[in-house]
């Protein structure tokens, strides 16, 4: 018999697909399946070109943008290069080869669809019975805008430039005294006079709208806001709503308001719209505790969980060390009185209304409590109030609705439910540390929100993938365990795995 000789260098034909070398359980398959499933629901009209090259498939570009964001890739140039040379990127993008400008354009033009895709991640979680959105937690943070703190213009400088470009006589000395940002507008040769006037009118509108004395030039919709370290920066206020069970981001809302006080209704409304149901509980920090928030929760028949300042300090063990501080006066809801550390009661004797600086906001209600006779004969009066005072007065802010919320938050069942609120911190930390949202180069409130929804979409997909993988792995482990025990011990096991 003749022995067959094998030529090890001989080329062989074979069928190779884009995902041939990608494991079946790789997250890229999850992304591709999700976009393929949800894309028809977006109802995007494909652009029709009569001239030039054909446009790139929108669904392929969405897959590429989402997967790149999941890999924490922000650079359009890097994304374009990876789509040409990286095996996984080629697979998710259906082997399209976009240019850097195409990546930027598609991310900009189709950014309005990222919130819809986030809605579909939430629907998928609901369909898989992963959550019923029983408890939604709300929190806020600030995101630095793409604008230096020094690149701002004052109201006076804005008016000078408007007068100058509208043909009024302005001395050369006045123009030379303008700060550098205003000088840049004056000397900018890439803008014609009409564009400069339009920009200045937009800036003037922002002065009227916000009441701030300086407006950023590069991103005129951003505002000066106070950071956690006490420093002021040009930024946006980012509100988010997170589901407790799955830790999925339910909604994001970008605002210009420098504080979180009145932001609960808009972010809660957006979350309800995205999850397509009204949650049983909505929890939030003390800063959200006000008449507007409480009225909204009551109208929606939502069980709100918002502690007052003392309850928040008590939870983290940071009550004031002075035993005669208001923190150590116990409120008796039945008597409507405060019990002081010496055991005496300070009774309610009156209230008055303090008008809010903003006429659109409700007035503040102050309730006053004191006990002149008890304080007069108290041995600890020198420790409790100053020598210029004749007695101690406790001032309590808020309406009857706020009193009811305070009383509810004293109950253990609501304390336990509120403890779940910390779930909102995790997604915020991931967006800041891993997705690097502070470094995203986006200008304008709408564009900032669209980019954050892309971040939220990427985060939700990673979270969904991890949850489903854990369930599959757990089921497989249980099956293997049952089979192994049955064989080793010769047992017949009837097991139902949920």
Secondary structure, 3 states (H helix, E strand, C coil): CCCCCCCCCCCCCCCCCCCCCCCCCCHHHHHHHHHHHHHHHHCCCCCCCCCCCCCCCHHHHHHHHHHHHHCCCCCHHHHHHHHHHCHHHHHHCCCCCCCHHHHHHHHHHCHHHHHHHHHHHHHHHHHCCCCCCCEEEEEEEEEECCCCCCCEEEHHHHHHHHHHHCCCCCCHHHHHCCCHHHHHHHHCCCCCHHHHHHHHHHHHHHHHHHCCCEEECCCCCCEEEECCCCCEEEEEEEEEEEECCCCCEEEEEEECCCCCCCCHHHHHHHHHHHHCCCCCEEEECHHHCCHHHHHHHHHCCCEEEECCHHHHHHHCCCCCCCCCCHHHCEEECCCCEEECCCCCEEEEEEEEEECCCCCCCCCEEEEEEECHHHHHCCCCHHHHCCCCCCCCEEEEECCHHHHHHHHHCCCHHHHHHHHHHHHHHHHHHHHHHCCCHHHCCCCCHHHHHHHHHHHHHHHHHHHHHHHHHHHHHHHHHHHHHHHHHHHHHCCCCCCCCC
